[in-house]
Amino acid sequence: MSRQRILAINPGSTSTKIAVFEGLKQIFLKNIKHTSEEIGQFKNITDQYEFRKNIILDEIKLAGIEIETLSIIVGRGGMVKPIPSGVYAINEKMLADLRVGLMGQHASNLGGLIADDIAKSIEGARAFIADPVVVDEFDDIARISGHPLFQRQSIFHALNQKATARTHAKTNGKKYEEMNLIVAHLGGGISVGAHKKGRVIDVNQALDGEGPFSPERSGTLPAGALVKMCFSNKYSFVEISKMITGQGGFVAYLGTNDAYKVEQAAAAGDEKAKLIHDAMAYQTAKEIGAMSTVLMGDIDGIILTGGIAYGKPFVDEVTKRVQHLAPVFVYPGEDEMKSLAMNGLMILNGEVEAKEYK
């Protein structure tokens, strides 16, 4: 069993999460926090590579886990080029794209770099990434925006959406590739995907301005008003960008990104908090309704997942608006580490074959 161990690595902007699994049994978990001073000494994200790798190795050693017992190293997929869903063996082409930040600079780019280096130090170990945020399985019709200078992009919570959909299918004795599902990830950002027989053929680009607003993001804004604001000379590019991502949604309306606090305030009689809370649920339900047309009404289930799915009032508000479309299933929380391990285990068990990054 020792050679069935999987190391999952999930680098974030100010933290690095690592976990060791035997199968899907978690035997070690550590959330390593990085101070602004530690991160600030590096000019670029990729410059943090050795610093973070060494901390990971130190923590594994302190936990009494022998590095030689690791068989699979799975890193959080970074901003590589758009690719179909799956588990990808890390190769030189991927490493090059991660180093330059082909689709953008993000801490998740370090996941593949570190996983590859650790695997190379262990005889027989293999390194992979799984379902990065740039997973792209769109039908061509979904790419059309309305103007040829703009193309809709697939950037969403692919890792959690895919893992939750697979878990749901398995729970119901089916294969994910046999089902049509709408999956709503409810977190700091909200993404709603149409999963058709194993492919996410449409999803709102939740990162920077499409779909429902969320605790930190403004979602789709009125285009005309946004253009006027951009040319009003009142706000800088950075300020408007923060309005869209980081300081939108609950933050803009209520001064907090804590969905539980908003839920509690609404329950205590705060009318503004209730209005904004319910409006976010309303917009989420609208997006689910839109994805129902993508699947032409052929829907096996609607899945609500992510941290906000713990909030019963929010789930109830969404459910009452969409339950006529298909049964609603709730899988609260987001276990990225288990999702990464699940993908590694599928490789170990021969359930899937690793894809080649080209």
C-alpha positions as CSV (number, residue, x, y, z in Angstrom):
1,M,0.0,0.0,0.0
2,S,3.0,2.3,0.6
3,R,3.5,2.7,-3.2
4,Q,-0.1,3.7,-3.6
5,R,0.5,7.0,-1.9
6,I,-0.5,10.2,-3.6
7,L,0.9,13.7,-2.9
8,A,-1.5,16.5,-3.8
9,I,0.0,20.0,-4.1
10,N,-2.2,23.1,-4.3
11,P,-0.3,26.5,-4.4
12,G,-2.4,29.6,-3.7
13,S,-1.3,33.3,-3.6
14,T,-0.5,33.3,0.1
15,S,-0.5,29.6,1.0
16,T,0.5,26.2,-0.2
17,K,-1.8,23.2,0.7
18,I,-0.3,19.8,0.6
19,A,-1.9,16.4,1.4
20,V,-0.9,12.8,1.3
21,F,-3.5,10.1,0.5
22,E,-3.5,6.3,0.5
23,G,-6.2,5.7,-2.0
24,L,-8.8,8.3,-1.0
25,K,-7.9,8.1,2.7
26,Q,-6.2,11.3,3.7
27,I,-3.2,10.6,6.1
28,F,-1.7,14.0,6.1
29,L,-2.8,17.6,5.5
30,K,-1.0,20.9,5.9
31,N,-1.9,24.4,4.9
32,I,1.3,26.3,4.8
33,K,0.8,30.1,5.2
34,H,3.2,32.5,3.5
35,T,3.7,36.0,4.8
36,S,3.7,39.0,2.5
37,E,7.3,39.5,3.4
38,E,8.2,36.0,2.3
39,I,6.3,36.3,-1.0
40,G,7.4,39.9,-1.5
41,Q,11.1,39.0,-1.9
42,F,10.3,37.3,-5.3
43,K,9.8,39.4,-8.4
44,N,7.8,36.7,-10.3
45,I,5.6,33.9,-9.2
46,T,7.9,31.3,-10.8
47,D,10.8,32.7,-8.7
48,Q,9.0,31.2,-5.7
49,Y,9.4,27.7,-7.0
50,E,12.5,26.5,-5.0
51,F,11.2,28.3,-1.8
52,R,7.8,26.5,-1.9
53,K,9.2,23.2,-3.0
54,N,11.7,23.1,-0.1
55,I,9.0,24.0,2.4
56,I,6.8,21.1,1.1
57,L,9.7,18.6,1.4
58,D,10.4,19.8,4.9
59,E,6.8,19.4,6.0
60,I,6.6,15.9,4.6
61,K,9.8,15.0,6.4
62,L,8.5,16.5,9.7
63,A,5.3,14.4,9.3
64,G,7.4,11.3,9.3
65,I,6.4,10.4,5.7
66,E,9.2,8.9,3.7
67,I,9.4,10.6,0.3
68,E,10.2,7.2,-1.4
69,T,6.7,5.9,-0.5
70,L,5.0,8.4,-2.9
71,S,3.9,7.0,-6.2
72,I,1.9,9.8,-7.7
73,I,2.4,13.6,-7.4
74,V,-0.6,15.7,-8.6
75,G,-0.2,19.4,-8.8
76,R,-3.0,21.9,-9.1
77,G,-3.3,22.7,-12.8
78,G,-2.1,26.2,-13.7
79,M,-2.7,28.7,-16.5
80,V,-1.7,26.4,-19.3
81,K,-3.3,26.7,-22.7
82,P,-7.0,25.7,-23.0
83,I,-7.2,21.9,-22.9
84,P,-10.0,19.3,-22.5
85,S,-10.7,17.9,-19.1
86,G,-8.5,15.2,-17.8
87,V,-5.3,14.1,-16.1
88,Y,-2.2,15.3,-17.9
89,A,1.3,13.9,-17.6
90,I,3.7,16.8,-17.0
91,N,6.1,17.1,-19.9
92,E,8.6,19.7,-21.1
93,K,6.1,21.6,-23.2
94,M,3.8,22.0,-20.2
95,L,6.7,23.1,-17.9
96,A,7.7,25.7,-20.4
97,D,4.2,27.1,-20.6
98,L,3.9,27.2,-16.8
99,R,7.2,29.0,-16.4
100,V,6.2,31.8,-18.8
101,G,2.6,31.9,-17.6
102,L,1.1,31.3,-21.0
103,M,-2.4,32.3,-20.0
104,G,-1.5,34.5,-17.0
105,Q,0.6,34.6,-13.9
106,H,-1.0,32.7,-11.1
107,A,0.3,30.7,-8.1
108,S,-1.3,27.6,-9.4
109,N,1.4,27.6,-12.1
110,L,3.8,26.4,-9.4
111,G,1.8,23.2,-8.9
112,G,3.0,21.4,-12.0
113,L,6.6,22.7,-11.7
114,I,6.9,21.4,-8.1
115,A,5.1,18.1,-8.7
116,D,7.5,17.3,-11.6
117,D,10.6,18.1,-9.6
118,I,9.6,16.0,-6.6
119,A,8.6,13.1,-8.9
120,K,11.9,13.1,-10.6
121,S,13.6,12.7,-7.3
122,I,11.7,9.5,-6.5
123,E,12.4,6.3,-8.5
124,G,9.2,5.2,-10.3
125,A,7.1,8.2,-9.3
126,R,5.0,10.1,-11.8
127,A,3.8,13.7,-12.0
128,F,0.5,15.0,-13.3
129,I,-1.9,18.0,-13.2
130,A,-5.6,17.6,-13.3
131,D,-8.5,19.8,-14.5
132,P,-7.0,23.3,-14.5
133,V,-9.2,26.3,-14.5
134,V,-8.6,26.7,-18.3
135,V,-10.4,23.4,-19.2
136,D,-12.1,24.1,-22.5
137,E,-14.7,21.7,-23.9
138,F,-17.0,24.3,-25.5
139,D,-19.1,23.6,-28.5
140,D,-18.2,26.2,-31.2
141,I,-21.5,27.9,-30.9
142,A,-20.8,28.7,-27.2
143,R,-17.7,30.7,-28.2
144,I,-19.6,33.4,-30.1
145,S,-20.0,36.6,-28.0
146,G,-21.8,38.9,-30.4
147,H,-18.8,40.7,-31.8
148,P,-15.8,39.2,-33.6
149,L,-13.3,41.1,-31.5
150,F,-14.5,39.3,-28.4
151,Q,-14.7,35.5,-27.9
152,R,-16.2,33.8,-24.9
153,Q,-13.7,31.8,-22.9
154,S,-13.9,28.7,-20.7
155,I,-12.4,29.6,-17.3
156,F,-14.1,28.1,-14.3
157,H,-13.9,25.9,-11.2
158,A,-13.2,22.8,-13.4
159,L,-11.5,20.7,-10.7
160,N,-14.4,20.9,-8.2
161,Q,-17.2,20.8,-10.8
162,K,-15.7,17.7,-12.5
163,A,-14.9,15.9,-9.2
164,T,-18.4,16.6,-7.8
165,A,-20.1,15.5,-11.0
166,R,-18.1,12.2,-11.0
167,T,-18.9,11.6,-7.3
168,H,-22.6,12.2,-8.0
169,A,-22.6,9.8,-11.0
170,K,-20.8,7.1,-9.0
171,T,-23.2,7.5,-6.0
172,N,-26.1,6.9,-8.4
173,G,-24.5,3.9,-10.1
174,K,-23.8,5.6,-13.3
175,K,-20.8,7.0,-15.3
176,Y,-20.2,10.7,-15.5
177,E,-19.9,10.3,-19.3
178,E,-23.5,8.9,-19.4
179,M,-25.2,11.9,-17.7
180,N,-26.3,15.4,-18.4
181,L,-25.8,17.7,-15.4
182,I,-25.8,21.3,-14.5
183,V,-23.2,22.0,-11.8
184,A,-23.1,25.3,-9.9
185,H,-20.0,26.0,-8.0
186,L,-20.9,28.5,-5.2
187,G,-17.8,30.2,-3.7
188,G,-15.9,33.4,-3.9
189,G,-16.8,33.2,-7.6
190,I,-19.8,31.4,-9.0
191,S,-19.6,29.3,-12.1
192,V,-22.5,27.3,-13.6
193,G,-21.6,24.6,-16.2
194,A,-23.6,22.5,-18.6
195,H,-22.1,19.0,-18.4
196,K,-23.1,17.0,-21.4
197,K,-22.0,13.3,-21.4
198,G,-18.7,14.2,-19.7
199,R,-18.0,17.5,-21.4
200,V,-18.6,21.0,-20.1
201,I,-20.0,22.5,-23.3
202,D,-20.8,25.9,-21.8
203,V,-20.1,27.8,-18.6
204,N,-20.0,31.4,-17.5
205,Q,-16.6,32.9,-17.3
206,A,-16.7,33.5,-13.6
207,L,-13.2,35.0,-13.2
208,D,-13.6,38.5,-14.5
209,G,-17.2,39.4,-15.5
210,E,-19.8,36.9,-16.7
211,G,-22.7,35.3,-15.0
212,P,-24.1,35.8,-11.4
213,F,-22.4,38.2,-9.0
214,S,-20.8,36.5,-6.1
215,P,-19.3,37.4,-2.7
216,E,-16.3,39.1,-4.4
217,R,-17.2,39.5,-8.1
218,S,-19.6,41.7,-9.9
219,G,-20.6,39.2,-12.6
220,T,-22.3,40.5,-15.8
221,L,-22.6,44.3,-15.6
222,P,-24.5,46.6,-17.9
223,A,-22.1,47.0,-20.8
224,G,-23.1,50.6,-21.7
225,A,-22.7,51.9,-18.2
226,L,-19.4,50.0,-17.8
227,V,-18.0,51.6,-20.9
228,K,-19.1,55.1,-19.8
229,M,-17.4,54.5,-16.4
230,C,-14.2,53.4,-18.1
231,F,-14.0,56.7,-20.1
232,S,-15.2,59.0,-17.3
233,N,-11.6,59.7,-16.1
234,K,-12.8,59.0,-12.5
235,Y,-11.4,55.5,-12.2
236,S,-8.1,53.9,-13.2
237,F,-7.8,50.5,-15.0
238,V,-6.8,48.9,-11.7
239,E,-9.7,50.4,-9.8
240,I,-12.3,49.2,-12.4
241,S,-10.7,45.8,-12.5
242,K,-11.0,45.5,-8.8
243,M,-14.7,46.5,-9.0
244,I,-15.2,43.5,-11.3
245,T,-13.1,41.0,-9.4
246,G,-12.2,41.3,-5.8
247,Q,-14.3,44.2,-4.7
248,G,-17.6,43.4,-6.4
249,G,-20.7,41.5,-5.2
250,F,-21.2,41.3,-1.4
251,V,-18.0,43.3,-0.9
252,A,-19.4,46.2,-2.9
253,Y,-22.9,46.1,-1.5
254,L,-22.3,45.0,2.1
255,G,-18.6,45.4,2.8
256,T,-17.9,41.8,3.4
257,N,-17.1,38.7,1.4
258,D,-18.4,36.4,4.2
259,A,-21.6,34.7,2.9
260,Y,-22.4,33.3,6.3
261,K,-22.3,36.8,7.8
262,V,-24.7,38.0,5.1
263,E,-27.0,35.0,5.7
264,Q,-27.0,35.8,9.5
265,A,-27.7,39.5,8.9
266,A,-30.6,38.7,6.6
267,A,-32.0,36.2,9.2
268,A,-31.7,38.9,11.8
269,G,-33.9,41.3,9.8
270,D,-31.4,43.3,7.8
271,E,-33.5,44.1,4.8
272,K,-30.6,45.2,2.6
273,A,-28.6,42.0,3.4
274,K,-31.6,39.9,2.6
275,L,-32.2,41.7,-0.7
276,I,-28.6,41.2,-1.9
277,H,-28.4,37.7,-0.6
278,D,-31.6,36.7,-2.4
279,A,-30.5,38.6,-5.6
280,M,-27.4,36.5,-5.7
281,A,-29.5,33.4,-5.5
282,Y,-31.9,34.8,-8.1
283,Q,-29.0,35.4,-10.5
284,T,-27.6,31.9,-9.9
285,A,-30.9,30.4,-10.6
286,K,-31.2,32.4,-13.8
287,E,-27.8,31.1,-15.0
288,I,-28.9,27.5,-14.2
289,G,-32.0,28.2,-16.3
290,A,-29.8,29.4,-19.1
291,M,-27.8,26.2,-19.0
292,S,-31.0,24.2,-19.1
293,T,-31.5,25.5,-22.6
294,V,-28.0,24.5,-23.6
295,L,-28.9,20.9,-22.6
296,M,-32.3,21.3,-24.3
297,G,-34.1,20.4,-21.1
298,D,-32.5,16.9,-21.1
299,I,-31.1,17.1,-17.5
300,D,-30.4,14.3,-15.1
301,G,-29.7,16.6,-12.2
302,I,-28.7,20.0,-10.9
303,I,-25.8,20.0,-8.5
304,L,-25.0,22.8,-6.0
305,T,-21.5,22.7,-4.6
306,G,-18.9,24.9,-3.0
307,G,-18.7,26.7,0.3
308,I,-22.0,28.7,-0.1
309,A,-23.9,25.4,-0.6
310,Y,-23.6,25.0,3.2
311,G,-26.1,27.9,3.5
312,K,-29.6,26.5,3.6
313,P,-31.4,29.8,2.9
314,F,-29.3,30.3,-0.2
315,V,-29.8,26.7,-1.4
316,D,-33.5,27.0,-0.7
317,E,-33.8,30.2,-2.7
318,V,-32.1,28.6,-5.7
319,T,-33.9,25.3,-5.4
320,K,-37.4,26.8,-5.5
321,R,-36.6,28.5,-8.8
322,V,-35.0,25.6,-10.6
323,Q,-36.5,22.4,-9.2
324,H,-39.0,22.3,-12.0
325,L,-36.1,21.7,-14.4
326,A,-34.6,18.6,-12.7
327,P,-33.9,17.2,-9.3
328,V,-31.5,19.3,-7.2
329,F,-28.6,17.7,-5.3
330,V,-26.4,19.5,-2.8
331,Y,-22.7,18.7,-2.2
332,P,-21.5,21.5,0.1
333,G,-17.9,22.4,0.3
334,E,-14.9,22.2,-2.0
335,D,-12.3,19.6,-1.2
336,E,-9.6,20.4,-3.8
337,M,-7.1,18.1,-2.2
338,K,-9.4,15.1,-2.4
339,S,-10.3,16.0,-6.0
340,L,-6.6,16.0,-7.0
341,A,-6.1,12.7,-5.2
342,M,-9.2,11.3,-6.9
343,N,-7.6,12.0,-10.3
344,G,-4.3,10.5,-9.2
345,L,-6.1,7.4,-8.0
346,M,-7.9,7.0,-11.3
347,I,-4.5,6.8,-13.0
348,L,-3.2,4.3,-10.4
349,N,-6.3,2.1,-10.9
350,G,-6.1,2.3,-14.7
351,E,-9.6,3.9,-14.8
352,V,-8.3,6.7,-17.1
353,E,-5.2,7.2,-19.2
354,A,-3.0,10.2,-18.8
355,K,-3.4,12.7,-21.6
356,E,-0.5,14.3,-23.4
357,Y,-0.1,18.1,-23.3
358,K,0.8,19.4,-26.8
